Amino acid sequence: MTIENIYQLYSKYFLVDTDTRIIRKNTIFFGLKGKNFNGNKFAKKALYKAASYAIVDEEEYQTDDRIILVKNALETLQKLATYHRQKLGIPIISLTGSNGKTTTKELINSVLSTKFNTTATKGNLNNHIGVPLTLLDMTPNTEIGIIEMGANHLNEIDFLCQIAKPDYGYITNFGKAHLEGFGGEEGVIKGKSELFKFIKSKNGIIFINEKDPIQVEKSIGINSIKFHPSLNFIDATPFVSLQFEETKIQSQLIGAYNYTNIAAAINIGNYFKVDNTNIKTAIENYAPSNNRSQIIDKGSSKIILDAYNANPSSMDAAIKSFHQSQSKNKIIVLGDMFELGMSSEREHQIITNLIEDMNFNFVFLIGAHFYKVKTRKASKFESFSEFIKNVNFNDFNNSTILIKGSRGMALERLLDSL
């Protein structure tokens, strides 16, 4: 069956699912495969749970007239997404970067959705599966699509661009993330810049922060929109506030590093002629969730929970912002940073050195990587369980606590003990 034929089936309801636990009525189920699962096995179950059709790539599971056999289910999903994207013909904004992608994407969506019917990446479903699923979430009613793109190797962003074919692009920053996969900082810059390269080939438009010299360099020869000249950072005590033309915006985002994320959303909203009042309302109403710079009151303490992810760049920014805050009785709990390869020992030591002379009441470092660092000030624990067993949690009372680490550390578990 051709992509055109499958599209005819899909366009009846514009629904696609890959998980029978959350299957929707009239959806087309794609039996995707991974190292530890085979979605082909659930094709019949998907039909039983009200899917209209199922796509498989193993003949033995084609046991019903509504089960369609293809050469490769994942490739079919990706091709269907691209075909649909071209049929829609709407503006697609794609963004990538080392830090702040999801927050920036959410802010852009909040701003644009005040004027347009938008569809944006859900959560951080930003890979070779998440991007096509986001595209296939779009319907003829969608006016603008917002696609987050993640990568940990060269050529991944280019591959995602070939699927989504964005018209507009934005790179949040170039930092020390996924150094192992990219082969170092130069690899990170080259990999993220694949978005700019694609936009240039399409004669599209990129949005850039002209205070970022790498963005400026990589944008040469590309149609670009710089951050609005009236944008002015006010402070972050702890929430970021800024001025745009005559409009003052008080956000619910902490840390000065979130200023550029907000600025990007304002800039893109301004380009698409969203009213300043709506921009203000959208940004002020946006509250972070899912362990991303959340402010949580727990007993007598205030917690800054930033435990969704961490790399040397985001860790550095979060620590410096916390150090500069006016909070009293500051405690910092850091977990290992992953995917740093040969740079891991050095980068963990750099972060440790950063906090040595800062004014924190207590510093706790958790994980096998941090356990190897040299420190005069911090208490080190090789595992989360060791930390829980040996820390006196009475020390956490009446404090402001920053909790940050890579996703694999799951430091949000600490909330149960506070």
Residue pairs with C-beta under 8 A, 6 or more apart in sequence:
1 68
1 70
3 76
3 79
3 80
3 83
4 83
6 28
6 55
6 68
6 76
6 80
7 80
7 83
7 84
7 87
9 28
9 52
9 53
10 16
10 28
10 80
10 84
10 136
12 26
12 52
13 26
13 27
13 52
14 136
14 138
14 139
14 140
15 24
15 26
15 27
15 28
16 27
16 28
16 29
16 30
16 77
16 80
16 133
16 136
16 137
17 23
17 24
17 27
17 28
17 29
17 30
17 46
17 51
18 29
18 30
18 32
18 39
18 77
18 129
18 133
20 29
20 42
20 45
20 46
20 49
23 29
23 46
23 49
23 50
23 51
24 50
24 51
25 50
25 51
26 50
26 51
26 52
27 46
27 50
27 51
27 52
28 51
28 52
28 53
28 54
28 55
29 39
29 42
29 43
29 46
29 47
29 51
29 53
29 54
29 55
30 39
30 54
30 55
30 73
30 74
30 76
30 77
31 38
31 39
31 40
31 41
31 42
31 43
31 46
31 54
31 55
31 56
31 57
31 58
31 61
31 73
32 39
32 73
32 74
32 77
32 129
33 39
33 40
33 57
33 73
33 74
38 58
39 56
39 73
40 56
40 57
40 58
40 61
40 73
41 61
43 54
43 55
43 56
43 61
43 63
43 64
43 67
44 54
44 61
44 63
44 64
44 67
46 54
47 53
47 54
47 64
47 66
47 67
52 66
53 66
53 67
53 68
54 64
54 66
54 67
54 68
55 67
55 68
55 70
55 73
55 76
55 77
56 62
56 67
56 68
56 69
56 70
56 73
57 69
57 70
57 71
57 72
57 73
57 76
59 69
61 67
62 68
62 69
70 76
74 128
74 129
77 129
77 132
77 133
77 136
78 128
78 132
78 163
80 132
80 136
81 131
81 132
81 133
81 135
81 136
81 163
81 164
82 132
82 135
82 162
82 163
82 164
82 165
84 135
84 136
84 138
85 92
85 135
85 138
85 145
85 163
85 164
85 165
86 165
88 138
88 140
88 142
88 145
90 138
90 142
90 143
90 144
90 145
91 143
91 144
91 145
91 167
91 168
92 144
92 145
92 146
92 147
92 164
92 165
92 166
92 167
92 168
93 108
93 144
93 145
93 146
93 147
93 166
93 167
93 168
93 169
93 170
93 268
94 146
94 147
94 148
94 149
94 160
94 161
94 164
94 166
94 168
94 169
94 170
94 195
95 101
95 104
95 105
95 108
95 146
95 147
95 148
95 149
95 169
95 170
95 171
95 172
95 195
95 264
96 148
96 149
96 150
96 151
96 157
96 171
96 172
96 192
96 195
97 104
97 170
97 171
97 172
97 173
97 174
97 175
97 192
98 172
98 173
98 174
98 175
98 176
98 177
98 178
98 188
98 192
98 311
98 313
98 314
99 172
99 173
99 175
99 177
99 257
99 311
99 313
99 314
99 317
100 172
100 173
100 257
100 258
100 260
100 261
100 314
101 124
101 126
101 148
101 149
101 150
101 172
102 121
102 123
102 124
102 126
102 148
102 292
103 253
103 258
103 261
103 288
103 292
103 293
104 170
104 172
104 261
104 264
104 265
105 120
105 121
105 146
105 148
106 120
106 286
107 261
107 262
107 264
107 265
107 282
107 283
107 286
108 120
108 146
108 264
108 265
108 268
108 269
109 118
109 120
109 146
110 265
110 282
110 283
110 285
110 286
111 265
111 266
111 268
111 269
111 274
111 278
111 279
111 282
111 283
112 118
112 144
112 146
112 268
112 269
112 272
112 274
113 282
114 274
114 275
114 278
114 279
114 281
114 282
115 272
115 273
115 274
115 275
115 278
116 143
116 144
116 272
117 141
117 142
117 143
117 144
118 142
118 143
118 144
118 145
118 146
119 134
119 137
119 138
119 139
119 142
119 144
119 145
119 146
120 134
120 145
120 146
120 147
120 148
121 130
121 131
121 134
121 146
121 147
121 148
122 130
122 134
122 137
123 290
124 130
124 148
124 150
125 131
125 133
125 134
125 148
126 147
126 148
126 149
126 150
127 150
127 156
127 160
128 156
128 159
128 160
128 163
130 148
131 147
131 149
131 160
131 163
131 164
132 163
134 145
134 147
135 145
135 147
135 163
135 164
138 145
144 272
145 164
147 160
147 164
147 166
149 157
149 160
149 161
149 164
149 195
150 156
151 157
151 160
151 178
151 191
151 192
152 178
152 180
152 181
152 182
152 339
153 178
153 181
153 182
153 191
154 182
154 183
154 187
154 190
154 191
154 194
155 191
155 194
156 191
156 194
157 191
157 192
157 194
157 195
157 198
158 194
158 197
158 198
161 194
161 195
161 198
162 198
165 202
166 195
166 198
166 199
166 202
166 204
167 199
167 202
167 204
167 205
168 199
168 204
168 205
168 206
168 207
168 268
169 195
169 196
169 198
169 199
169 204
169 205
169 206
169 207
170 206
170 207
170 208
170 264
170 268
171 192
171 193
171 195
171 196
171 206
171 208
171 215
171 218
172 260
172 261
172 264
173 212
173 260
173 313
174 185
174 188
174 189
174 192
174 212
174 214
174 215
175 188
175 311
175 312
175 313
175 314
176 185
176 188
176 311
176 312
176 313
176 340
176 343
176 347
177 188
177 311
177 312
177 313
177 314
177 339
178 188
178 311
178 339
179 185
179 187
179 188
179 311
179 339
179 340
179 341
179 343
179 347
180 339
180 340
180 341
180 342
180 343
181 187
181 339
181 341
182 188
182 190
182 191
184 343
189 214
189 218
193 218
195 206
196 206
196 218
196 219
196 222
199 205
199 206
199 222
200 221
200 222
203 223
204 223
205 223
205 224
205 225
206 219
206 222
206 223
206 224
206 225
207 224
207 225
207 226
207 227
207 264
207 267
207 268
207 271
208 215
208 216
208 219
208 224
208 225
208 226
208 227
209 215
209 226
209 227
209 260
209 263
209 264
210 216
210 226
210 227
211 227
225 267
225 271
226 267
227 263
227 264
227 267
228 244
228 245
228 263
228 266
228 267
228 270
230 243
230 244
230 245
231 242
231 243
231 244
231 263
231 266
231 267
232 242
232 243
232 244
233 240
233 242
233 256
233 259
234 241
234 242
234 243
234 248
235 241
236 254
236 255
236 256
236 258
236 259
236 321
236 325
237 325
237 326
238 254
238 255
238 295
238 304
238 321
238 325
238 326
238 327
239 250
239 251
239 252
239 253
239 254
240 251
240 253
240 254
240 255
240 256
240 258
240 259
240 262
241 248
241 249
241 250
241 251
242 248
242 249
242 251
242 259
242 262
242 263
243 249
244 266
244 276
244 279
244 280
245 276
246 276
247 276
247 277
247 279
247 280
248 280
249 262
249 266
249 279
249 280
249 283
249 284
250 284
251 258
251 262
251 283
251 284
251 286
252 284
252 286
252 287
252 288
252 295
253 261
253 262
253 286
253 288
253 293
254 293
254 295
254 304
254 321
255 293
255 317
255 318
255 321
255 322
256 317
256 321
256 324
257 314
257 317
257 318
257 321
258 293
262 283
265 279
265 282
265 283
266 279
266 283
269 278
269 279
269 282
270 276
270 279
274 282
288 294
290 308
291 305
291 306
291 307
291 308
291 412
292 306
292 308
293 304
293 305
293 306
294 303
294 304
294 305
294 306
295 302
295 303
295 304
295 305
296 302
296 303
296 305
296 415
297 303
298 415
298 418
299 397
299 418
300 397
300 398
300 399
301 396
301 397
301 398
301 399
301 400
301 401
301 418
302 327
302 399
302 400
302 401
303 400
303 401
303 403
303 415
303 418
304 322
304 400
304 401
304 402
304 403
305 403
305 412
305 415
306 318
306 402
306 403
306 404
307 335
307 403
307 404
307 405
307 407
307 409
307 410
307 411
307 412
308 407
309 406
309 407
310 334
310 335
310 337
310 404
310 405
310 406
311 337
311 339
311 340
311 406
312 337
312 340
312 347
312 350
312 351
314 404
315 334
315 337
315 351
315 404
316 351
316 354
318 402
318 404
319 332
319 334
319 351
319 354
319 355
319 358
319 402
319 404
320 354
322 330
322 332
322 402
323 330
323 358
323 359
323 360
325 400
327 400
328 400
329 361
329 398
329 399
329 400
330 359
330 360
330 361
330 399
330 400
330 401
330 402
331 360
331 361
331 362
331 363
331 364
331 395
331 396
331 399
331 400
331 401
331 402
332 355
332 360
332 362
332 363
332 364
332 401
332 402
332 404
333 364
333 366
333 401
333 402
333 403
333 404
333 405
333 411
333 414
334 351
334 363
334 364
334 365
334 366
334 370
334 404
334 405
335 366
335 367
335 370
335 384
335 404
335 405
335 406
335 409
335 411
336 348
336 366
336 367
336 368
336 369
336 370
336 405
336 406
336 408
336 409
337 344
337 347
337 348
337 351
337 369
337 405
337 406
338 406
338 407
338 408
339 406
340 347
340 348
340 369
344 369
345 369
345 372
348 369
348 370
348 372
348 373
349 373
349 374
352 365
352 370
352 373
352 374
352 375
352 378
355 363
355 377
355 378
356 375
356 376
356 377
360 377
361 395
361 399
362 379
362 395
363 375
363 377
363 378
363 379
364 378
364 379
364 381
364 387
364 391
365 371
365 373
365 375
365 378
365 379
365 380
365 381
366 380
366 381
366 383
366 384
366 387
366 405
366 409
366 411
367 381
367 382
367 383
367 384
367 405
367 409
368 382
368 383
370 380
371 380
371 381
371 382
373 380
379 391
381 387
381 390
381 391
384 409
384 410
384 411
384 413
388 414
388 417
393 417
393 418
396 418
401 418
403 411
403 412
403 414
404 411
405 411
